Amino acid sequence: MSKSHVRTMQKRQLTLLVAFIVGFVTISTAQHKTYAIKNGFGIYGGITQYDILTDNFETQKEDGWMVGASATVDLPHKWYNMSYTIQLAENNVGIAATPLQFGMDEEYLKYKVFTAQIALLMHVKIVQSFLTLDLGPMIQYNSDMEMKDDSKEGFFIKNYENLLAEDITDINNFNVDGAVGLSAGFSHFRIKAQYIYGFTNMLNRLNKDSLDLTGNDGKVKGNQSMLAFTAMITF
């Protein structure tokens, strides 16, 4: 077979390959619709109800506040949307204590906990984008617990003989949470209800301190529990 004939055959094969690729791309393009993916930015604020779930202390839920911002990707061709959020909250929790070592006159001392949370959330469409189920992981930085009334630092924590109110403020500052909730509304305004649970033991640092745990000497363990009710404006 001559070289010219070989070159002719190669050209024909290349032409057929190009024609096949063009035809495949054309068919594939024709079979897929063009969707308008929308990006949005929202700010929100509202109230929180905070607690620490623990068998070591007797706690009481307290109210606080939350503000945040959200970058949302609206995917009209998917059954979900996605968002990246950052939120700041000042939360309060009550812990039972008594003014005397073996006193019966107990009260709930209020502690303040500041939290900063970053989350990646999936928004499952229940009624299109008007009502969604929101869920996803969350990384949290939180402050130590701060007593609202410093004059009660010498109170004795209930269930312990020698543990003082000021002894339990040093808690874990980095925690991993999970969030689940509902969002309802339209393109520029939504209301949100969210529950945030802490997977990590935020009181674990108390086990590393030289604390007198007489009266309840088991491992100190507590998980964050937070409810948030917010309203969001999207731009």
Secondary structure by P-SEA (a helix, b strand, c coil): ccaaaaaaaaaaaaaaaaaaaaaaaaaaaaabbbbbcccccccccbbbbbbbbccccbbbbbbbcccbbbbbbbbcccccccccbbbbbbbbbbbbbbccccccbbbbbbbbbbbbbbbcccccccccccbbbbbbcccccccccccccccccccccccccccccccccccccccccccccccccccccbbbbbbbbbcccccccccccccccccccccbbbbbbbbbbbccccc
